[in-house]
Amino acid sequence: MTHSPFPIRLVLFDLDGTLADTAPDLVDAINACLTERGMAPRPLAELRPYISRGARGLIERTFGFGPEHPEFEALRAEFVDRYEAGLCRHSRLFPGVTETLAGIEAAGLRWGIVTNKISRLTDPLVRLLDLNSRAACIVSGDTAARAKPHPDPIHYALERCNCDATAAVYVGDDRRDIDAGRAAGVGTLAAAYGYSVEMDNIADWQADHIIQEPIDVLRLVLPEA
């Protein structure tokens, strides 16, 4: 693995599937929607790969329809309500994330969160994970004008942190993360330990690097790591 030709000052992370394993709580919420309608719940292993695709991805997988369906918006709202009610019951930081964030901070770098999760859910979840006071920025799916894969959220994070794109990297576990990072001009790290890799060929995303575990971030962004 090679290092960035520019000194890195800021490391941005996706949330679900990159910093935190939120799949159990999200699957509980969609399964509650299924059982409410007399349908059988789905196993975590089946739905886990769809977590990084948000409510839309989970609804499309479990109910078989998307936003064009007349029941979609009401179902999405119910799903969000159920998820919010059980937020962070089982969600945890991935192994190695705590050490990775501490290493970034110890090196004098900053880190932030850029997620497509709506702020109504992002903000309390980040507090429950005890990350809110440490993050240099927290950008949700409804913070900027457009969500990922558009680069707007990353541009917003860079502006908030007063950081040039050449001095930042974005870590994510979904193709949209890498597309957004590349469009924003930041370095990109694809998290092979996350969710979407179970469905996609991660090499096709064309990230600058693929990491197998969170601690790999330190080896790439810290000159002496």
C-alpha positions in Angstrom: 0.0 0.0 0.0 1.2 3.5 -0.9 0.6 6.7 0.9 -1.1 9.8 -0.4 1.3 12.3 -2.1 -0.3 15.0 0.0 -0.2 15.3 3.8 -3.6 14.2 5.1 -5.3 16.5 7.6 -8.9 15.1 7.6 -10.3 11.6 7.5 -14.0 11.4 6.7 -16.0 8.2 7.4 -19.4 6.9 6.3 -21.4 5.7 9.3 -23.4 2.6 8.7 -21.2 -0.3 7.6 -18.0 1.7 8.0 -17.8 3.1 11.5 -20.7 1.3 13.1 -22.4 -2.1 12.7 -26.0 -0.9 12.7 -27.5 -3.8 10.8 -29.2 -5.6 13.8 -31.3 -2.5 14.7 -32.2 -1.7 11.1 -33.2 -5.2 10.4 -35.3 -5.3 13.6 -37.1 -2.2 12.3 -37.9 -3.6 8.8 -38.9 -6.9 10.3 -41.4 -5.2 12.6 -42.9 -3.7 9.5 -43.1 -7.1 7.9 -44.7 -8.8 10.9 -47.2 -6.0 11.3 -48.5 -7.0 7.9 -48.5 -10.7 8.6 -45.3 -11.4 6.7 -42.4 -13.5 7.8 -39.4 -11.7 9.1 -36.1 -11.9 7.2 -32.8 -13.1 8.6 -30.1 -10.6 9.4 -27.7 -12.4 7.0 -30.0 -11.8 4.1 -30.6 -8.1 4.7 -27.2 -7.1 6.0 -25.8 -6.4 2.5 -28.6 -3.9 1.8 -28.0 -1.7 4.9 -25.8 0.8 3.2 -28.6 1.4 0.7 -30.8 2.9 3.4 -34.5 2.6 3.9 -35.1 2.4 0.1 -32.8 -0.6 -0.3 -34.3 -2.4 2.6 -37.9 -1.8 1.5 -37.1 -2.8 -2.0 -35.6 -6.0 -0.8 -38.2 -7.0 1.7 -41.4 -5.6 0.1 -40.4 -5.7 -3.6 -41.2 -2.1 -4.5 -39.6 1.2 -4.6 -40.5 5.0 -4.4 -42.8 4.7 -7.3 -45.2 2.5 -5.3 -48.2 4.4 -3.7 -47.4 2.7 -0.3 -43.7 3.5 -0.3 -43.7 6.8 1.6 -46.0 5.6 4.3 -43.9 2.5 4.8 -40.7 4.4 4.8 -42.0 6.7 7.5 -43.2 3.7 9.6 -39.7 2.1 9.2 -38.0 5.3 10.3 -40.2 5.6 13.3 -39.6 2.0 14.3 -35.9 2.3 13.8 -35.8 5.5 15.8 -37.6 3.9 18.7 -34.9 1.1 18.9 -31.9 3.2 17.9 -28.6 1.8 19.1 -30.1 -1.2 21.0 -27.6 -3.5 19.3 -25.5 -1.2 17.2 -21.8 -1.1 18.0 -18.6 0.4 16.5 -16.8 -2.1 14.4 -13.8 -3.8 16.0 -10.8 -1.5 15.5 -12.7 1.7 15.0 -12.0 3.0 18.5 -8.3 2.4 18.1 -8.3 3.9 14.6 -10.0 7.2 15.7 -7.7 7.4 18.7 -4.7 7.0 16.3 -6.0 9.8 14.0 -6.4 12.1 17.0 -3.1 11.3 18.5 -1.4 12.2 15.2 -3.0 15.6 15.3 -5.4 14.9 12.4 -9.2 15.5 12.4 -12.0 13.1 11.5 -15.6 13.5 10.6 -18.7 11.6 9.5 -20.5 11.9 6.2 -23.6 9.7 5.9 -26.8 9.5 3.9 -28.7 8.8 7.1 -31.1 11.6 7.9 -30.0 13.9 10.7 -33.1 12.9 12.8 -31.4 9.5 13.1 -27.7 10.4 12.7 -27.4 12.9 15.6 -28.8 10.7 18.4 -27.0 7.7 17.1 -23.7 9.5 17.0 -24.3 10.7 20.6 -25.2 7.1 21.7 -22.0 5.9 20.2 -20.2 8.6 22.1 -18.6 10.1 19.0 -20.4 13.5 18.8 -18.0 15.5 20.8 -15.0 14.2 18.9 -16.1 14.5 15.3 -14.9 17.6 13.4 -18.1 17.5 11.4 -21.2 15.4 11.1 -22.9 15.6 7.8 -26.2 13.8 7.2 -28.1 12.9 4.1 -30.3 16.0 4.5 -27.5 18.4 5.5 -26.4 19.3 2.0 -28.5 20.0 -1.1 -28.0 16.5 -2.5 -26.9 13.2 -0.8 -24.3 10.8 -2.0 -23.3 9.7 -4.6 -23.3 13.5 -5.3 -20.2 15.2 -3.9 -22.2 17.9 -2.1 -22.0 16.3 1.4 -18.2 15.9 1.1 -17.8 19.4 -0.2 -19.8 20.6 2.8 -17.6 18.6 5.2 -14.5 20.1 3.7 -15.8 23.6 4.0 -16.8 23.1 7.6 -13.4 21.7 8.4 -11.6 24.3 6.3 -9.7 21.5 4.5 -8.7 21.2 0.9 -9.8 18.1 -0.9 -6.2 17.1 -1.6 -5.6 16.8 2.2 -8.6 14.6 2.9 -9.7 11.0 2.4 -13.2 9.4 2.6 -13.8 5.9 3.9 -16.9 4.0 2.9 -18.4 0.6 2.3 -20.7 1.4 -0.6 -20.0 2.3 -4.3 -21.9 5.6 -3.7 -19.3 6.5 -1.1 -16.5 6.0 -3.5 -18.3 7.8 -6.3 -19.0 10.8 -4.1 -15.4 10.9 -2.8 -13.9 10.7 -6.3 -16.3 13.4 -7.6 -15.2 15.6 -4.6 -11.6 15.1 -5.3 -10.6 13.5 -2.0 -8.8 10.2 -1.6 -11.0 7.2 -1.3 -10.8 4.1 0.8 -13.2 1.2 0.3 -14.1 -0.7 3.4 -14.1 -4.4 2.5 -15.3 -5.3 6.0 -18.6 -3.4 5.5 -22.0 -4.3 4.0 -22.1 -3.7 0.3 -19.1 -5.9 -0.5 -21.3 -8.9 0.0 -23.1 -8.0 -3.2 -20.6 -6.0 -5.2 -17.1 -6.6 -6.6 -15.4 -3.9 -4.5 -12.5 -3.7 -7.0 -15.0 -2.3 -9.6 -15.5 0.8 -7.4 -12.1 2.1 -8.4 -11.2 3.4 -4.9 -7.7 4.5 -4.3 -7.2 1.7 -1.8 -9.2 -1.2 -0.3 -9.0 -1.7 3.4 -9.7 -5.0 5.2 -10.1 -3.5 8.6 -10.5 0.0 10.1 -6.9 0.1 11.4 -5.7 0.0 7.8 -6.7 3.7 7.7 -3.8 4.6 9.9 -1.3 2.7 7.7 -2.4 4.8 4.8 -2.9 8.2 6.2 -0.1 8.4 8.8 3.4 8.7 7.3 5.0 6.6 10.1 2.1 4.2 10.7 
